[in-house]
Amino acid sequence: MAAAAFFALEALQGIVLLPWLRHVLGPGAAASWVLITASAPLVGLLLAGRLQPTIRSLARQGERGRLPANWDQVMADWLRWSGTGLLLLQLGFALALSLGGFGGAAPAESGGWLAAGLYGIGQHLRLRAFAGMTALTGHQQTGRERSYLAMASALCLGLLLTLTVAGLGMPGLGLAVLLAQAALLVAVRLAVHAMPRDAAAMSAFSWRDGAGLSALAMAGFCASGTDILMAGHWLSAAELVGFAFASRALTAVVALCGLWAQLRFPRWCSEADLRRAMVELKKLMLAIAAVLFVMALLAGSGPLRQAWGRFGAGFLLDGVVLALLLSGCWLACLTATWGQVLLAVDEQQRFVWPCAVLALAAPLLAWLLGSRWGLAGMLLGYAGTHLAVTLVLARRTMQLLDSTVPPALPRDAQ
C-alpha cells in the first residue's frame, strides 16, 4: 500500500501537475522545470552500483534489525564518492542546459537557475536518504521505507502547490523539493540511528562488484530518460511540456512493469525456472499491449483530441508519432522486465555488457535519425535501441533454455 501511494504521488508530481504548472507559470517556465527535473534519475545512477550489494550483505550478515559495527564508516565512504559523482553529473547537466538549443526552454526564466540550484541540493539530500534506507531494506523493512518515501512525496506535492500559489514562481518549486528531501533525510537518519549495532563488521567490497549494475542503470537512463532533453531541440517550449506529459505517462507504465518485476524477483531467484518466468513475462506483455491499444483509442477520441490541441500537443496524435511512442513504450517494458528475469536466473550474466553498450548509444542514434526526420526520427532511434536490446536478451534466453534441455535417451532405452 505504501508503494502504491508513493507511485501515485510521484505520478501526480511528474505528470498530472504539468498542465497546472503550464497554466500558472506559463509554458516557458513549465518547460524549464521539465528540463531541470529530467536530472532526477542521476541519484539512482549513483546508487545502482552499490545498492544491491549492500542490501545483500545486510541480509546475510548479523541478526535482523541490527547494523554492522562499521556501518557509519561504510556509509561515509559511500557518500563521499557518490556525492562527488553526483556533483560532477549535475555540473555536466547544467552545462548542457546552458548551451541552449532546447527550443528556448532552458532555465532562463526568472529564477530558473535558482530553482535548479535548490533542486540540485535537494538531490544530494535524497542521495543520503536513499543510502540510509538500505539499512531498512536489508532487514526487510521495505514497508517502512516506502512509507517514508510516500510521506516525503506528499509533503513535496503540497509544498509545490502552496508555494506556487503564493507567487514564488520557479524558486518555489526548487524550495519545495529541497524541504521535502530534507524531511525525508531527517526521518531516515532517526530510524537508522535507533537501530542497534552488531559486534561483527561488514565485509568491504569494491566498485567493481557493482560495475555491471551501474552500467545497466546508466544505459537505462540513456535509453528511456533522455528523450525529453532530446525533444527540446525540435519542439517549442509549449510543445515540450505536452511531450513531457505524454512521455512521463508512458514511463509510468514502464515503472509499473518494473514494480511487477521487483515483486517477483525473489521467487525467480529461488526457483531458477526460466521457462516459468518467461510464461509470466508473456502474459504481462500481452496485458501491456492491450492497455496501450486502449490508450491509443482514447487519445484519438474527440474530447481528448481537443484537449491535446489546447495543451499544444496535438502533434502527438500524428499516426507515425503515436505509433512510435506506444511501440517504444512496449519495447521498454519488455526489455526492463526481461532483463530482470535474466538477472535472477543467469548466474553468468553475459547479456549485461552487450545490452549496456547498445542502450548507451541510444541518444546518439536518436540524434542522428532526429536530425533527418525530426521528432519521429528521434522516437525511431529509441525504439530501435530497445529492439536491439530485445534481440540480445532473446539470444541469451535461447542459450540458457538449450543448456537446460535434458539429454535424449538412447535408442535402446526408448
Number of C-alpha atoms within 10 A of each C-alpha: 10 17 17 13 17 20 19 15 22 19 16 15 17 18 22 15 16 21 16 13 22 19 11 15 17 14 24 22 26 27 31 27 26 23 24 24 15 18 21 14 15 20 21 18 23 23 22 19 22 23 20 17 17 21 18 14 16 24 17 11 17 18 13 13 18 19 26 21 15 16 15 13 11 17 13 13 11 17 20 10 11 21 19 13 16 22 16 12 17 18 13 12 16 19 11 14 19 14 9 15 16 25 18 18 27 26 27 15 17 12 17 20 20 17 24 25 19 19 26 24 18 20 25 21 23 22 23 24 22 20 21 22 25 22 26 23 21 23 19 16 14 17 14 17 22 21 16 21 27 23 18 23 24 20 19 24 21 14 19 25 17 15 18 18 13 10 12 16 21 27 21 23 26 28 24 26 25 24 19 24 27 20 19 23 23 12 16 22 15 10 16 17 12 9 13 12 17 18 12 12 15 19 11 9 13 9 12 11 13 19 15 17 23 22 21 24 23 22 22 23 21 20 24 22 20 17 23 21 20 20 23 25 21 17 21 18 25 21 22 29 32 26 23 24 22 16 19 18 17 21 19 19 18 23 18 14 21 18 16 13 19 14 11 16 19 12 13 20 17 10 12 17 16 20 13 11 20 15 10 13 18 13 10 17 17 11 12 19 16 12 13 18 13 11 13 16 9 13 18 17 10 10 11 13 17 15 13 18 15 11 19 19 21 17 15 23 16 11 12 13 18 18 17 21 21 19 20 23 25 23 21 28 25 24 23 20 23 21 20 17 26 26 19 21 19 17 10 9 14 14 19 18 16 14 24 22 15 19 28 20 16 26 24 16 21 27 22 15 19 22 14 11 13 18 25 20 21 28 28 24 25 30 24 20 25 29 19 17 24 20 13 18 23 15 12 17 20 11 11 16 12 10 10 12 8 7 7 7 8 7 6 5 5 6
